[in-house]
């Protein structure tokens, strides 16, 4: 946050939103919202549904709570800490899929991602891509 990054809500416990009630959705989002606000004086306004699972009802509810739902346009199997891709295969997969307007989903628990991130950022810039905050796309 202090470096200017946009932080979005992803719920407290990572439930599939369509499988829980509106009341539980509100609890999942607003509990985290409150903690982030209290600790960092930061109001989150974007959210990504856990597992990418949503429906009309959940989109309506999250919107009523003041959130804009943002999905990704690129993801790969990086979330399982026991099945990490090699540095070489991760770099190739990510670089081969660069595209305009990309929202890249990289999981922070991935050791491989931490090892390739610097190279990925430099290569994206080398290819002429720019990194922007979500607010810059309005």
CORDACOR-V159440 format. One record per residue. N is the residue number from 0. PSI is psi as a letter, one per 30 degrees, with the letter a starting at -180 (* if undefined). Layout:
N|PSI / N|PSI
This chain:
0|e / 1|f / 2|f / 3|g / 4|l / 5|k / 6|k / 7|l / 8|k / 9|g / 10|l / 11|e / 12|g / 13|h / 14|l / 15|j / 16|e / 17|f / 18|f / 19|l / 20|l / 21|e / 22|e / 23|e / 24|e / 25|e / 26|e / 27|e / 28|e / 29|f / 30|e / 31|e / 32|e / 33|e / 34|e / 35|e / 36|e / 37|e / 38|e / 39|f / 40|h / 41|k / 42|j / 43|k / 44|f / 45|k / 46|l / 47|k / 48|k / 49|k / 50|g / 51|g / 52|k / 53|l / 54|a / 55|e / 56|e / 57|e / 58|e / 59|e / 60|e / 61|e / 62|e / 63|f / 64|g / 65|g / 66|k / 67|k / 68|k / 69|k / 70|a / 71|l / 72|f / 73|k / 74|l / 75|l / 76|i / 77|f / 78|f / 79|j / 80|f / 81|f / 82|h / 83|k / 84|l / 85|l / 86|e / 87|e / 88|e / 89|e / 90|e / 91|e / 92|e / 93|e / 94|e / 95|f / 96|g / 97|k / 98|l / 99|k / 100|g / 101|k / 102|j / 103|k / 104|j / 105|k / 106|k / 107|f / 108|f / 109|j / 110|e / 111|e / 112|e / 113|f / 114|f / 115|f / 116|e / 117|e / 118|e / 119|e / 120|e / 121|e / 122|e / 123|e / 124|e / 125|e / 126|g / 127|g / 128|l / 129|l / 130|k / 131|l / 132|l / 133|e / 134|f / 135|f / 136|g / 137|*
